Amino acid sequence: MTSITPTRLSDGRELIYFDATEGGAARHRDAAASADTRGLPPRGPAGTARYDALTGEWIAVAAHRQSRTHLPPADQCPLCPTTSANLSEIPAADYEVVVFENRFSSFGPDLGNLPGDPSWGTTATAYGRCEVVAFDSAHEGSFGSLSPERARTVVDAWAQRTEALSAMPGIKQVFCFENRGADIGVTLLHPHGQIYAYPFIPPRAAVLAARAAAFFEASGGKQTLMGYALSSERSSGERMVIEGEHFSAFVPFAARWPLEVHLVPHRQVADLAGLTDAERDELTTVYLDLLGRLDALYPTPTPYIAAWQQAPVDDVLRPAGYLHLQLTSPRRAADKLKFLAGSEAAMGAFINDTTPEKVAEALRSATPATRKDAA
């Protein structure tokens, strides 16, 4: 059972401790011992969102993010526990898992609804919320280097925040993700992820949701598109990487990236909050296994984006939604990365330099690194 202890930072931002044990949570309940003493100035107003009439997409304008912390030395890390020499974003002297509102947020802190009939020149408040998820108090590592117990607590934190954020006014999509590695563009090396709660359904999620809804409707509400894809991949076996009781991982038939794996529950579930305890247990095990295999492919840790695709907060689209993880990496060789150039960046037409079948075979054959090695 994960204990949850909410509190506030000195500028009013919410911070929540997640602990696997009652004893772990107890150390955060003494407000005097873990109060944020930095005396931060009040938060500034939310940024803006501009409507692109040519594509029908909303673009966030968050110029204040230019001043965000960028690759600080370890002794100045804002995600490490607070010490007398480093008053960090996390006031406690130790912690297990922490979620807090991003100080340099792209969306929020204001909540509300975007204009319903935007046109060229429409500007609105960038409503929503952006949160940081610190996976562990240790400065080194990533999700793949966590202990199973700690990783399981992170899963519970994702689920709790997904449910809470989905209930906030104006939120249309909740996105949990982890950027790992300098090649991906991370600005903090401490093991962490983020959660974005958008006031709109983002373009990629909208495409997936529309395709899923059309397939679901054509089947008379009896079959989901992701369920069909999962069944097809398991029957074929060519691109399967891991098969468990509740989750399976496979390289998709039409993978865009040199390394791309989808981790999918066997049961249709809209989001992480809908997973049972047994499913969360196996998700933790399978996900750590998968990340270990990814790191075993090359001599150095593999950069990646771990993106949880969850059903939109939408009465029409949600019934066809199917939770799944899209794990992608631009690494196409030990010393080579794929860059999004003309065809991909300008036209959205991907060209993959690897074959999904060979990538799946390599991942099946990989021996996952130990958590110590992965760190």
PyMOL commands that set and color helices and strands:
alter all, ss='L'
color gray80, all
select helices_A, chain A and resi 22-26+63-67+74-76+143-145+148-166+203-218+225-236+272-274+277-296+318-320+342-347+356-365+371-374
alter helices_A, ss='H'
color red, helices_A
select strands_A, chain A and resi 3-8+14-19+48-52+57-61+97-101+123-125+129-134+173-180+192-198+240-243+247-250+259-265+304-309+324-329+331-333+336-337
alter strands_A, ss='S'
color yellow, strands_A
deselect
rebuild
show_as cartoon
